[in-house]
């Protein structure tokens, strides 16, 4: 006998379990904070950050969108979105934040390679499953859309 309630899946697009570093800030603000995704789709993301956010706030999230989502090359994008919900941490200080993306801006300036690599290494060390799932792409094979 199944005791779990049936749930209706409301997502339109496929959600990918990817752990990539993100930069987040309130729209129109200069203060930026970092975080990392738990999952990501073309329409939104759930990520963890120390930056205090509230449901309904407009945010900008900058990240490298993986090729599985772009269906082409991985590319650095700035996503404009709305915070749907914030989950308070049961342990630690990282808030869980669900954001619905309403627009994208493709960025031509590359992030400093050492920043991206070191950020990802720090994030990966927090999650054992991320180490197994996330393949390393040599820097010379990474391309940013122009």
KAKAQUI-V711908 format. One record per residue. RES is the residue in three letters. SS is DSSP state (a for helix, b for strand, c for the rest). BURIAL is # if it has 24 or more other ideal C-beta (glycine too) atoms within 12 Angstrom, else .. Layout:
# KAKAQUI-V711908
res & ss & burial
RES & SS & BURIAL
RES & SS & BURIAL
This chain:
# KAKAQUI-V711908
res & ss & burial
UNK & c & .
UNK & c & .
UNK & c & .
UNK & c & .
UNK & c & .
UNK & c & .
UNK & c & .
UNK & c & .
UNK & c & .
UNK & c & .
UNK & c & .
UNK & c & .
UNK & c & .
UNK & c & .
UNK & c & .
UNK & b & #
UNK & c & .
UNK & c & #
UNK & c & #
UNK & c & #
UNK & b & #
UNK & b & #
UNK & b & #
UNK & b & #
UNK & b & #
UNK & b & #
UNK & c & #
UNK & c & .
UNK & c & .
UNK & c & .
UNK & c & .
UNK & c & .
UNK & b & #
UNK & b & #
UNK & b & #
UNK & b & #
UNK & b & #
UNK & b & #
UNK & b & #
UNK & b & #
UNK & c & #
UNK & c & #
UNK & c & #
UNK & b & #
UNK & b & #
UNK & b & #
UNK & b & #
UNK & b & #
UNK & b & #
UNK & c & .
UNK & c & #
UNK & c & .
UNK & c & #
UNK & c & .
UNK & c & .
UNK & c & .
UNK & c & #
UNK & b & #
UNK & b & #
UNK & b & #
UNK & b & #
UNK & b & #
UNK & b & #
UNK & b & #
UNK & b & #
UNK & c & #
UNK & a & .
UNK & a & #
UNK & a & #
UNK & a & .
UNK & c & .
UNK & c & .
UNK & c & .
UNK & c & #
UNK & b & #
UNK & b & #
UNK & b & #
UNK & b & #
UNK & b & #
UNK & b & #
UNK & b & #
UNK & b & #
UNK & b & #
UNK & b & #
UNK & b & .
UNK & b & #
UNK & b & .
UNK & c & .
UNK & c & .
UNK & c & .
UNK & c & .
UNK & c & .
UNK & c & .
UNK & c & #
UNK & b & #
UNK & b & #
UNK & b & #
UNK & b & #
UNK & b & #
UNK & b & #
UNK & b & #
UNK & b & .
UNK & b & .
UNK & b & #
UNK & b & .
UNK & b & .
UNK & c & .
UNK & c & .
UNK & c & .
UNK & c & .
UNK & c & #
UNK & c & .
UNK & a & .
UNK & a & .
UNK & a & .
UNK & a & #
UNK & a & .
UNK & a & .
UNK & a & #
UNK & a & #
UNK & a & .
UNK & a & .
UNK & a & #
UNK & a & #
UNK & a & .
UNK & a & .
UNK & c & .
UNK & a & .
UNK & a & .
UNK & a & #
UNK & a & .
UNK & a & .
UNK & a & .
UNK & c & #
UNK & c & .
UNK & c & .
UNK & c & .
UNK & c & .
UNK & a & .
UNK & a & .
UNK & a & .
UNK & c & .
UNK & c & .
UNK & c & .
UNK & c & .
UNK & c & .
